[in-house]
Amino acid sequence: MMLDWLKQRLVDIIQWFSDEFVAIFKALWDLVKDAFCWVFEQILGIITSALNSLDVSGLANYVGGWSGLPAEILNVMGLLGFGTAAGIITAAVVIRFILQMIPFVRWGS
């Protein structure tokens, strides 16, 4: 009877330590995830403020150049998907430029 009680208490203590270990591991895992998310959010905040500080008002002169084309040409360009193609090409050029700015990422150029 006494040994059963002692055995049960040891099992309870081991179970308690096991539960505490799991709780501590989960808390540390949440802390690491939150720290990573915080760092990522801070980096995105820096990038956002850097992009907001860029002056792109000079590009407005080039946007107005499309309005000088005849309506038929604009219609055909729209039907051919020229705007989408120009957006894809522009995004590719910008991504390539950004990758060229990063050291040790000069892939094949």
N, C-alpha and C positions, 0 to 999 in steps of 0.2 A: 504494500500500500504506500509506504513512504517512498519507495523507488519509483512507483508510477507517478506520484506527485512531483518528484524531482525531475523525472524524465519529461513530464508535461511542461514544467517551468523552463527547462532548457530548450525545448522545442519552441515555446512561446518567445523566449529571448532571441533565439536564432531567427525566428520569423519576424520579430520586431526589427532586428538589425537588417534583415533582408529588405523589408519594406522601407526602412530609412535609406538604405543604399539606393534603391530604385527611385525614391523621391528626390534624393540629392542628385542623382544622375539626370533625371528629367529636368530639374531646376537648372543645372549647369548647361544642359543642352539648350534650353530656352534662352539662357543668358548668352550663349555663343551665337545662336540664331539672331537674337535681338542686336547684339554687337555688330554682326555682319550687316544686318539691315540698316543700322544706324550709320555705319561707315559708307554703305552704298548710297543712302539718302544724302549724306553730306557731300559726296562726290557729285551726285546729280545736281545738288544745289549750287555747287561751284560751277558746273558746266552750264546750268541755266543762267546764272548771273553773267557768265562770260558771253553766252550767246545773246543775252539781252543788251549787253554793252556794245555789240557790233552795230555799226551804222550801215544799213543797206538801202538808204534813201537814194543812192546813186543808181541803183538797179531799176528804179521807177521809170527812168527815161527809156529803158529798153522794153519795158512792158507795154508802153504806149505805142511802140512801133508796129505791133500787130494790127492795130485798128486802121492803118493806112492801106491794108490789102483789100482787094475787092471781096465782096460777100461770097462769090462763087468759089474763090480759092480757099477762103476760110471754111466754107462748107465741106469741100473735098478733103481738106486737111483734117477736119473733125471726123469725117467718115472713115478716113484711113487710120485714125488713132494717133495722129501726130503729137497731140498734147501728152498722151500717155507715154509714147516712145521718148519724147523729149524729157519727160520727168524721170524715166528709168535711166536714160543716158546721163542726165545731170546727177542723179543720185550715185551712179557708178563712179563718175568722175570725182565727186566729193568724197566718197568712201576711199577711193584710191589715193586722193590727196591726203586724207587724214591718216591712212596707213603709212604713207611715205614720211609723215611727220614723226612717227613713233620709231625710236631707234631699234635696231635689230629686227625689223619687220620688212625689210626691203626684199620682197619676194620677186626675184626675176627681173628687177629693173635697176 
